[in-house]
Amino acid sequence: MGEIKGTTRVCGLIGNPVGHSISPVIHNTLADLCGIDMVYTTFKVEKGAVDTAVKGAHALDILGLNVTVPHKQEVIGALESVDPLAEAIGAVNTLVRTEHGYKGYNTDILGLERELEEEQVELKDSPVILLGAGGAARAIAFLCVSKGAKEVAILNRTEEKAAVIAEDVNRHLQSKAAYAMKLSDYGKLTGENYVVIQTTSVGLYPNCDDAVIEDEDFYKRAAVGVDIIYNPAETKFMKLMKAQGKPAYNGLKMLLYQGVSAFELWNDMKVSKENIRKVYENMQKKLG
């Protein structure tokens, strides 16, 4: 990290908890590589204090903020304006300073899009399965339908929660591609060569031996698997996918690219591929 001076701009992450975050690795490495006088840290913010925190950050001239759980929805009420796509998704993870407040964006969706492009995972005309119906699944459902997925099956333990996402996505994008299913009904899926995206916290460290679906027949019908979890580097979901000879990717590049997209918004610039590669290597080292 470069020298912190009186002119150094501050960015950071608000959420609870935030102590485990590797976002400082992303942004402080980027600042060093790009020669930008900026420092990034974390701010623990309790539920119900988001509005106060955001207004205080603006008063303190903080350049930009990332937002993580559980504040991605609550923060919208504290913003000066919201990007139309982030508004439709109903979740914001990046705040960009404007004269009278912050504008909210959803770079999670940009992060996954860039990861899929790099790994040559094609959404257009592909059948997609989303496991889970939380905030991440909602954003990813919007991405998949907007990119022309043939169908997007949202599987969740509570089907009603998945149905809300499907209805919102279809209405906003004027589509019929998204639909909900109860997770336990996965055997009723009739297609093949699915792009399967695992959006739940199942399998997250330290519960590394868990997977939402254990049935090997499910994985035989997949073309590729993407788990948005990045710790462990290889989840049980990924192992089950690879056991059937299918490629599988974790969420580290999604995290990388959502961070890069936020950094670019704050600093009105594009980060080079070489610098992105160096940041990714630093993230891998940090995670051991």
C-alpha positions as CSV (number, residue, x, y, z in Angstrom):
1,M,0.0,0.0,0.0
2,G,1.3,3.4,-0.9
3,E,1.8,6.3,1.6
4,I,-1.4,7.7,3.0
5,K,-1.4,11.5,2.7
6,G,-3.8,14.4,3.4
7,T,-4.9,14.1,-0.3
8,T,-5.6,10.3,-0.1
9,R,-9.2,9.5,-1.1
10,V,-11.0,6.9,1.1
11,C,-13.3,4.1,-0.1
12,G,-14.6,1.2,1.9
13,L,-17.1,-1.7,2.5
14,I,-20.1,-1.4,4.7
15,G,-21.8,-4.6,6.0
16,N,-21.9,-6.9,9.0
17,P,-19.7,-8.8,9.3
18,V,-16.9,-7.3,7.3
19,G,-13.7,-8.5,9.1
20,H,-13.3,-11.5,6.8
21,S,-13.5,-9.5,3.6
22,I,-10.8,-9.6,1.0
23,S,-12.1,-6.5,-0.8
24,P,-9.3,-4.4,0.7
25,V,-6.8,-6.7,-1.1
26,I,-8.6,-6.0,-4.4
27,H,-8.9,-2.3,-4.1
28,N,-5.6,-1.4,-2.4
29,T,-3.7,-3.6,-4.9
30,L,-5.5,-1.8,-7.8
31,A,-4.8,1.6,-6.3
32,D,-1.0,0.7,-6.1
33,L,-0.9,-0.8,-9.6
34,C,-2.8,2.1,-11.2
35,G,-1.0,4.8,-9.3
36,I,-4.2,6.2,-7.7
37,D,-4.0,8.0,-4.4
38,M,-6.8,5.9,-2.7
39,V,-7.1,3.7,0.3
40,Y,-9.8,1.1,1.0
41,T,-11.0,-0.3,4.3
42,T,-14.0,-1.9,6.0
43,F,-16.8,-0.4,8.1
44,K,-19.0,-2.5,10.3
45,V,-22.5,-1.1,10.1
46,E,-25.4,-2.5,12.2
47,K,-28.8,-3.1,10.7
48,G,-30.9,0.0,11.0
49,A,-27.9,2.4,10.9
50,V,-27.3,2.3,7.1
51,D,-29.0,5.6,6.4
52,T,-26.9,7.3,9.0
53,A,-23.7,5.6,7.8
54,V,-24.2,6.6,4.1
55,K,-25.0,10.2,4.9
56,G,-22.1,10.4,7.3
57,A,-19.8,8.9,4.6
58,H,-20.9,11.6,2.2
59,A,-20.3,14.3,4.8
60,L,-16.8,12.9,5.3
61,D,-16.1,13.1,1.5
62,I,-15.7,9.4,1.1
63,L,-15.3,8.7,-2.6
64,G,-17.2,5.4,-2.8
65,L,-18.5,2.4,-0.9
66,N,-19.2,-1.2,-1.5
67,V,-22.2,-2.7,0.3
68,T,-22.4,-6.3,1.5
69,V,-24.9,-8.4,3.5
70,P,-27.2,-7.6,5.1
71,H,-27.5,-4.1,3.7
72,K,-27.9,-4.4,-0.1
73,Q,-31.6,-3.7,-0.1
74,E,-31.8,-1.3,2.9
75,V,-29.2,1.0,1.4
76,I,-31.4,1.9,-1.5
77,G,-33.4,4.2,0.7
78,A,-30.3,6.2,1.6
79,L,-29.3,7.0,-2.0
80,E,-29.6,10.1,-4.1
81,S,-30.3,7.9,-7.2
82,V,-30.1,4.3,-8.4
83,D,-29.0,2.8,-11.7
84,P,-32.1,1.4,-13.5
85,L,-30.8,-2.2,-13.6
86,A,-29.9,-2.1,-9.9
87,E,-33.3,-0.7,-9.1
88,A,-35.0,-3.5,-11.0
89,I,-32.9,-6.1,-9.2
90,G,-33.7,-4.5,-5.9
91,A,-30.1,-4.7,-4.6
92,V,-27.1,-2.3,-4.6
93,N,-23.5,-3.2,-3.8
94,T,-21.6,-0.2,-5.1
95,L,-22.1,3.5,-4.2
96,V,-20.6,6.2,-6.4
97,R,-20.3,9.7,-5.0
98,T,-22.3,12.6,-6.6
99,E,-22.7,16.2,-5.5
100,H,-25.7,15.6,-3.2
101,G,-25.3,12.0,-2.3
102,Y,-24.4,8.6,-3.7
103,K,-25.7,6.8,-6.8
104,G,-26.2,3.0,-6.4
105,Y,-25.1,0.3,-8.8
106,N,-25.1,-3.5,-8.8
107,T,-21.6,-4.6,-9.9
108,D,-22.3,-8.2,-8.6
109,I,-24.1,-8.8,-11.9
110,L,-21.2,-7.2,-13.9
111,G,-18.7,-9.4,-12.0
112,L,-20.5,-12.6,-12.9
113,E,-21.0,-11.5,-16.5
114,R,-17.3,-10.9,-16.9
115,E,-16.4,-14.2,-15.2
116,L,-18.7,-16.1,-17.5
117,E,-17.3,-14.4,-20.6
118,E,-13.7,-15.2,-19.5
119,E,-14.5,-18.8,-18.9
120,Q,-16.5,-19.0,-22.2
121,V,-19.8,-20.0,-20.5
122,E,-22.5,-19.0,-22.9
123,L,-25.9,-17.9,-21.6
124,K,-27.6,-17.0,-24.9
125,D,-29.9,-19.8,-25.9
126,S,-28.8,-22.0,-23.0
127,P,-31.0,-23.6,-20.3
128,V,-30.0,-22.3,-16.9
129,I,-30.6,-23.6,-13.4
130,L,-30.2,-21.3,-10.4
131,L,-29.9,-23.0,-7.0
132,G,-31.2,-20.6,-4.4
133,A,-33.5,-17.6,-4.4
134,G,-31.6,-15.0,-2.3
135,G,-30.3,-11.6,-3.4
136,A,-27.5,-13.1,-5.5
137,A,-30.0,-15.4,-7.3
138,R,-32.2,-12.4,-8.1
139,A,-29.4,-10.5,-9.7
140,I,-28.2,-13.5,-11.6
141,A,-31.7,-14.3,-12.9
142,F,-31.8,-10.8,-14.3
143,L,-28.5,-11.3,-16.0
144,C,-29.4,-14.7,-17.5
145,V,-32.7,-13.6,-19.0
146,S,-31.3,-10.3,-20.3
147,K,-28.5,-12.3,-22.0
148,G,-31.1,-14.4,-23.8
149,A,-31.0,-17.7,-21.8
150,K,-33.5,-20.2,-23.2
151,E,-35.0,-20.8,-19.8
152,V,-34.0,-20.0,-16.2
153,A,-35.3,-22.5,-13.6
154,I,-35.0,-21.0,-10.1
155,L,-34.9,-23.9,-7.5
156,N,-35.4,-23.1,-3.9
157,R,-36.5,-24.9,-0.7
158,T,-39.4,-22.3,-0.6
159,E,-40.8,-22.2,-4.0
160,E,-42.8,-19.0,-3.3
161,K,-39.6,-17.1,-2.8
162,A,-38.3,-18.3,-6.2
163,A,-41.6,-17.4,-7.8
164,V,-41.3,-13.8,-6.7
165,I,-38.0,-13.5,-8.5
166,A,-39.2,-15.2,-11.6
167,E,-42.3,-13.0,-11.8
168,D,-40.3,-9.8,-11.3
169,V,-37.6,-10.8,-13.9
170,N,-40.2,-11.8,-16.5
171,R,-42.3,-8.6,-15.9
172,H,-39.3,-6.3,-16.1
173,L,-37.7,-7.9,-19.1
174,Q,-40.9,-8.8,-20.8
175,S,-40.0,-12.4,-20.9
176,K,-41.4,-15.9,-20.0
177,A,-38.0,-17.5,-19.6
178,A,-37.8,-17.6,-15.8
179,Y,-39.8,-20.0,-13.6
180,A,-39.8,-21.3,-10.1
181,M,-39.5,-24.9,-8.8
182,K,-39.2,-26.4,-5.3
183,L,-35.6,-27.6,-4.8
184,S,-36.8,-31.1,-4.0
185,D,-38.5,-31.4,-7.4
186,Y,-35.2,-31.1,-9.4
187,G,-35.9,-34.6,-10.8
188,K,-38.8,-33.1,-12.8
189,L,-36.5,-31.0,-15.0
190,T,-36.6,-32.4,-18.5
191,G,-33.7,-30.7,-20.3
192,E,-30.0,-31.4,-20.8
193,N,-26.8,-29.4,-20.8
194,Y,-27.8,-26.9,-18.2
195,V,-25.6,-24.0,-17.0
196,V,-26.0,-24.5,-13.3
197,I,-25.2,-21.6,-11.0
198,Q,-25.0,-22.3,-7.2
199,T,-26.0,-19.1,-5.4
200,T,-26.6,-20.3,-1.8
201,S,-24.2,-20.4,1.2
202,V,-24.3,-24.2,1.3
203,G,-20.8,-25.5,1.1
204,L,-19.2,-22.3,2.4
205,Y,-16.2,-22.7,4.7
206,P,-16.2,-24.3,7.3
207,N,-19.1,-26.5,6.0
208,C,-17.1,-27.7,3.0
209,D,-18.7,-31.1,2.7
210,D,-22.2,-29.8,2.0
211,A,-24.0,-29.4,-1.3
212,V,-27.5,-28.3,-2.0
213,I,-28.0,-31.4,-4.3
214,E,-26.0,-34.6,-3.8
215,D,-27.6,-36.7,-6.5
216,E,-25.1,-37.5,-9.2
217,D,-27.8,-37.8,-11.8
218,F,-28.5,-34.1,-11.5
219,Y,-24.9,-33.3,-12.4
220,K,-24.9,-35.6,-15.4
221,R,-27.5,-33.3,-17.0
222,A,-25.3,-30.2,-16.6
223,A,-23.0,-28.7,-19.1
224,V,-21.0,-26.5,-16.6
225,G,-21.3,-25.4,-13.0
226,V,-20.5,-22.1,-11.4
227,D,-20.5,-21.7,-7.6
228,I,-20.5,-18.1,-6.3
229,I,-18.7,-19.3,-3.2
230,Y,-14.9,-18.8,-3.3
231,N,-13.9,-20.2,0.1
232,P,-13.2,-23.2,-0.2
233,A,-11.7,-22.8,-3.7
234,E,-13.3,-26.1,-4.6
235,T,-16.7,-26.7,-3.1
236,K,-18.6,-29.9,-2.8
237,F,-20.9,-28.7,-5.6
238,M,-17.8,-28.3,-7.9
239,K,-16.5,-31.7,-6.9
240,L,-19.8,-33.3,-7.8
241,M,-19.8,-31.5,-11.1
242,K,-16.2,-32.5,-12.0
243,A,-16.9,-36.1,-11.0
244,Q,-19.2,-36.2,-14.0
245,G,-16.6,-34.8,-16.2
246,K,-18.1,-31.3,-16.3
247,P,-16.1,-28.0,-15.9
248,A,-16.8,-26.1,-12.7
249,Y,-15.7,-22.7,-11.4
250,N,-15.8,-20.9,-8.1
251,G,-16.8,-17.3,-7.3
252,L,-13.4,-15.8,-6.9
253,K,-13.4,-14.2,-10.4
254,M,-16.9,-12.9,-9.8
255,L,-15.7,-11.2,-6.6
256,L,-12.6,-9.9,-8.6
257,Y,-14.6,-8.4,-11.4
258,Q,-17.3,-6.9,-9.3
259,G,-14.5,-5.1,-7.4
260,V,-12.8,-4.1,-10.6
261,S,-16.1,-2.7,-11.9
262,A,-16.6,-0.7,-8.7
263,F,-13.0,0.7,-8.9
264,E,-13.6,1.7,-12.5
265,L,-16.8,3.6,-11.5
266,W,-15.1,5.4,-8.6
267,N,-12.1,6.5,-10.7
268,D,-13.6,6.9,-14.1
269,M,-11.1,4.6,-15.8
270,K,-10.5,1.1,-17.2
271,V,-8.2,-1.4,-15.5
272,S,-5.8,-3.2,-17.8
273,K,-6.0,-7.0,-18.2
274,E,-2.4,-7.3,-16.8
275,N,-3.3,-5.4,-13.6
276,I,-6.5,-7.5,-13.2
277,R,-4.3,-10.7,-13.5
278,K,-2.0,-9.3,-10.7
279,V,-4.9,-8.6,-8.4
280,Y,-6.3,-12.1,-9.0
281,E,-2.9,-13.6,-8.0
282,N,-2.9,-11.5,-4.8
283,M,-6.4,-12.7,-3.9
284,Q,-5.3,-16.3,-4.4
285,K,-2.3,-15.8,-2.1
286,K,-4.5,-14.1,0.5
287,L,-6.8,-17.1,0.5
288,G,-3.9,-19.5,0.7
